[in-house]
Amino acid sequence: MALWVHENFQNSLSMGYKVTDMLFNAQSKFQQISIVETALMGKMLLLDGMVMTSERDEFIYHELIAHIPLLAHPCPKTVLIIGGGDGGTLREVLKHPTVERAVLCEIDEMVIDACKQFLPTIASTLNSEQDAARFEIELRDGAAYVYENPNTFDVIIVDSTDPIGPGERLFTEAFYKNTKAALTESGIMVNQSESPISSPDECRRINAMLHAVFPVVKPYTACVPTYPGSQWTWTFCSNGILPNNNTGPSASQPDRVAPLTPQCRYFNADIQHAVFALPNYMEALLSPSVDRPLQSCSRN
Ligand code: SPD
């Protein structure tokens, strides 16, 4: 009989995948960690039953969470990744030759070890001796780490789980304030900011908190098919730098985009701009000027 794994999203939606092999399944100090081989999506990492990444579509998420902020910064040297224990974001960050020091701050060592063993294409940098001099791992709570490291990072990427379980405190205004303080003056923060289809209220809440902290807040979007809702958002935040400011120091960086593009499966010069084009419903949902009560999924 075929084995299936289902992500049960808020008891309302079930995303099912046919499993051909169970590669890893263990309870860590923080969460249930599972890595399965699936019939369609390749190997998949689940934390507490929620899909975190799959071999088939991970490149979309990891390229966008990394290259958008790194290319907006005039010269990113120090980068902090909060969460990201699968190594996919780190792999993309180290494609930028200016980066001298990347810190991966992951609370759960077992996630890192399991991904190094069972998801080697995603965790390739974690296993690479050649890259080892450019990154370090902090087995820490990311919220505490940013608080203790003010004025340190050019780019901070919050590659968190969903806002439940160990990742919950990474979705608070206090955390965003400490993250802002951990940035250098021209620093940029990007976080994964959930789905406007399956979690519109959460998306809006995150956006409102970011607006209370950062002068520049620019959501961007793409489809990540294995995440509930598929349509996903990330949010770019800074003290003034814009993501695609062709007139300032953060110009679109054609010299840096050209060598990066052949190393990417999703990202290119057009995508760098296109991801910021929001459909009307998303613009309305995330616009800080629209003052209306939170509502769950409006279907009219
Ligand atoms: N609903 C899934 C959201 C997961 C976002 N983070 C994934 C981590 C991949 N590096």
Boltz pocket constraint, residues with backbone or C-beta under 6 A from the ligand:
constraints:
  - pocket:
      binder: B
      contacts: [[A, 50], [A, 51], [A, 52], [A, 53], [A, 61], [A, 84], [A, 85], [A, 86], [A, 87], [A, 88], [A, 89], [A, 159], [A, 160], [A, 161], [A, 162], [A, 192], [A, 227], [A, 228]]
      max_distance: 6.0
